[in-house]
Amino acid sequence: MSNDEFPAFSVLMSVYKKEKPAFLDKALESIEDQTVKTKSNCGCCGWPHRE
C-alpha cells in the first residue's frame, strides 16, 4: 500500500496536562508506525481553565 492510493489526511490529537507522558509517546509511535503516512500531525494542549 502506498500513500498514492489514499487522499492526504492529517491527525489532530488533544493532549491534556494530567495525562501520563507514556500515553502520548504510545500514541505518537502508533501514528508513526501506520502503513499509510499522514500529511501532518498536530497536537493541541487542552488545559482546563480551572483545576
C-alpha positions in Angstrom: 0.0 0.0 0.0 1.3 3.4 -0.8 0.2 6.9 0.1 -0.7 7.5 -3.6 -3.7 5.2 -3.2 -5.3 7.3 -0.4 -6.2 11.0 -0.1 -3.9 13.1 2.1 -5.0 13.4 5.6 -3.8 14.8 8.9 -4.1 13.7 12.5 -5.3 16.1 15.3 -4.8 14.9 18.8 -5.7 16.6 22.1 -3.1 16.5 24.9 -4.1 17.1 28.5 -2.0 18.2 31.4 -2.8 15.3 33.7 -2.3 12.6 31.1 0.6 10.2 31.6 3.5 11.1 29.2 3.8 7.4 28.2 0.3 7.7 26.7 1.5 10.5 24.4 4.6 8.5 23.4 2.5 5.5 22.6 0.0 7.5 20.5 2.8 9.2 18.5 4.5 5.8 17.9 1.2 4.4 16.7 0.8 7.3 14.2 4.4 6.9 13.0 4.0 3.1 12.5 0.9 3.3 10.3 1.1 1.9 6.8 -0.4 5.0 5.3 1.5 8.0 6.4 -0.2 11.3 7.5 0.4 14.6 5.7 0.8 16.3 9.1 0.3 15.8 12.8 -1.0 18.4 15.2 -1.1 18.3 19.0 -3.5 20.6 20.8 -2.9 21.4 24.5 -6.3 21.1 26.3 -5.5 22.6 29.7 -8.6 23.1 31.8 -9.4 26.7 32.8 -9.8 25.6 36.4 -8.4 22.8 38.4 
